[in-house]
Amino acid sequence: MPHAAKDGWMRPYRPGPWRVGVAALALMLASYLMFAALIMVAAGSVQGAGLCLGLALAVIAATLRLLRMGVWISGKGLRQVAFFATVTVPWRQVAGVRTAQQPVKVLGTPRTVQGQALLITRRGGETLRPLMTDHNADFLGRVEAFDIAADALEGWATELS
């Protein structure tokens, strides 16, 4: 992507419908919790309102993290953002990025099926956990989008490593 700015972190694909749908439902739950907090304040229960408001803020924070999850690239390297952890690999440490057929988890659950995974190999030969799979929340049911994103990531790796 020669036209893209290589200094800022960007996601080479759009979040998938599963991720966006879960985020929308979670934000709807947060709005109900905030409305419940408003009703509790009007009824005089400040402690219950504080609890509802705190839960709503926790749901909003978790939803924002959920939407941030995925693979991000820049001129500096690859960044894999998970819910609780982030792994950044500079391009100089990347030996290769490739697509492989292997058992993958369906939407992050323990159930596995045969699918495609994008793997990154470091210069020391260490293979990291799959960057993305065709059965995760971004690509389930969107095989073409997975192929486009995988090609973009492989192209950046070829160009910058």
C-alpha positions in Angstrom: 0.0 0.0 0.0 2.3 2.8 -1.2 -0.3 5.4 -0.8 -0.9 4.7 2.9 1.0 6.6 5.6 3.5 4.1 7.1 3.9 5.9 10.4 0.5 5.4 12.0 -1.1 2.1 13.0 -3.9 1.0 10.8 -6.0 -2.1 10.4 -5.8 -3.5 6.8 -9.5 -4.7 7.0 -12.8 -3.7 8.5 -14.1 -5.3 11.7 -16.5 -8.1 10.8 -20.2 -8.4 11.4 -19.8 -10.7 14.4 -17.6 -8.3 16.2 -19.7 -5.2 15.4 -22.9 -7.1 16.3 -21.6 -8.1 19.7 -20.4 -4.5 20.3 -23.8 -3.1 19.4 -25.5 -5.4 21.8 -23.1 -4.6 24.5 -23.5 -0.8 24.0 -27.3 -1.3 24.1 -26.9 -3.1 27.4 -24.8 -0.2 28.7 -27.5 2.3 27.7 -30.1 0.3 29.6 -27.7 0.3 32.7 -27.3 4.0 32.4 -31.1 4.5 32.2 -31.5 2.3 35.2 -28.9 4.4 37.1 -31.0 7.5 36.2 -34.2 5.9 37.5 -32.4 4.9 40.7 -31.1 8.4 41.3 -34.7 9.7 40.8 -35.9 7.1 43.3 -33.2 8.1 45.8 -31.0 5.1 45.7 -27.6 6.7 45.0 -25.6 3.5 45.9 -27.6 1.4 43.4 -27.2 4.1 40.8 -23.5 4.2 41.3 -23.3 0.4 40.8 -25.3 0.6 37.6 -23.2 3.4 36.3 -20.0 1.6 37.2 -21.3 -1.5 35.4 -22.2 0.6 32.3 -18.8 2.2 32.2 -17.2 -1.3 32.5 -19.3 -2.6 29.6 -18.4 0.4 27.5 -14.7 0.0 28.2 -14.9 -3.7 27.3 -16.7 -2.9 24.1 -14.1 -0.4 23.0 -11.4 -3.0 23.7 -13.4 -5.6 21.7 -13.6 -3.2 18.7 -9.9 -2.5 19.0 -8.9 -6.2 18.8 -7.3 -7.4 15.6 -4.1 -7.0 13.6 -2.7 -3.5 13.1 0.3 -2.6 10.8 2.5 0.3 10.3 6.0 1.0 9.0 7.3 0.0 12.5 5.9 -3.6 12.5 2.9 -5.8 13.1 0.7 -5.4 16.2 -1.7 -8.1 17.3 -4.2 -6.7 19.8 -6.1 -9.3 21.9 -8.6 -8.5 24.7 -6.0 -8.6 27.5 -2.7 -8.5 25.7 -0.9 -6.8 22.8 2.1 -8.2 20.9 4.1 -5.9 18.7 6.8 -7.4 16.3 9.1 -5.0 14.5 9.6 -5.7 10.8 13.3 -6.4 11.3 12.3 -9.4 13.5 9.8 -10.8 11.0 11.1 -13.7 8.9 7.9 -14.4 7.1 4.1 -14.1 7.1 2.2 -16.9 5.5 -1.2 -18.5 5.2 -1.6 -22.1 6.4 -4.3 -24.7 6.5 -4.7 -25.9 10.1 -7.2 -26.4 12.9 -8.5 -23.0 14.0 -10.9 -21.9 16.8 -14.4 -20.8 15.8 -15.1 -17.3 17.2 -12.4 -17.9 19.9 -14.3 -20.8 21.5 -12.6 -24.2 22.3 -14.3 -25.8 19.3 -11.9 -26.2 16.3 -12.5 -26.7 12.6 -10.2 -27.0 9.7 -9.5 -23.5 8.3 -6.9 -20.9 7.3 -4.7 -19.0 9.6 -2.2 -16.2 9.0 1.0 -17.1 10.8 4.1 -14.9 11.5 7.5 -16.4 11.9 10.2 -14.5 13.8 13.9 -14.5 12.7 14.8 -17.1 15.4 12.3 -19.6 13.9 9.7 -19.0 16.6 6.1 -19.0 15.2 3.7 -16.8 17.1 0.0 -17.7 17.6 -2.1 -17.1 14.5 -2.4 -13.4 13.6 -5.9 -14.0 12.3 -8.1 -16.9 11.1 -10.9 -17.3 8.7 -13.2 -18.3 11.6 -12.6 -15.4 14.0 -15.1 -12.6 14.7 -13.8 -10.5 11.7 -13.8 -13.1 9.0 -16.4 -15.8 9.8 -18.5 -16.1 6.6 -16.2 -13.6 4.8 -13.6 -15.7 3.0 -12.9 -13.0 0.4 -12.2 -10.4 3.1 -9.8 -12.8 4.8 -7.9 -13.4 1.6 -7.6 -9.6 0.9 -6.4 -8.9 4.4 -3.9 -11.8 4.3 -2.6 -10.6 1.0 -2.2 -7.1 2.3 -0.3 -8.3 5.4 1.9 -10.5 3.3 2.6 -7.7 1.0 3.6 -5.3 3.8 5.8 -8.1 5.3 7.5 -8.7 1.9 8.1 -4.9 1.4 9.2 -3.9 4.9 11.0 -6.9 6.4 
